[in-house]
Amino acid sequence: MKKKPIEQPDSSLTIQETHLTKQDTFRLWYSYAGLGSGYGTMQPTFRVIGTDFIYTFEQNSSFTGQFDRKSEIVCKGKLRTSSIDSITTLLKDIKDTLVYKTNTGIMSGGIHTISIASDTIHVTFQLHNASDSTARKIVDMLNSHIPKDKKKLWLFDFPDEK
């Protein structure tokens, strides 16, 4: 049996087309899981694969491990490649794969998780009743894609953390 030759990459792609191809490896996940009285409630979830996003409300925590509520779609759309580039640029200076912050003064509240992955970056923010300036910038960029009549994504905001 004759072996098929390995195909070379298409060198006819323009710089812009090559750039857009690299965006296909981009993944982002934003989620809030309520704790205490917020346990088991419907909370925002925002997923990006490539440039496509879906914003839903989901049950992201449960006392029993059973998730018995159906997800609600808020909106779908396309993330601008300039936003992906900006997020990637923000993350280049983070030297670790996990940014974990907690505010021990709040017993209830919840946990925000933002995970970003691409061919060059893997960073997760785990914010337990806390905020982070880089995560805030990312959430602001995501919110710019959500229609004005829809509830925006959020992070905890404490005046002494600014």
Secondary structure, 3 states (H helix, E strand, C coil): CCCCCCCCCCCCCCHHHHHHHHHCCCEEEEEEEECHHHCCCEEEEEEEECCEEEEEEEECCCCCCCCCCCCEEEEEEECCHHHHHHHHHHHCCCCCCEEEEECCCCCCCEEEEEEEECCCCEEEEEEECCCCHHHHHHHHHHHCCCCCCCCCCCCCCCHHHC
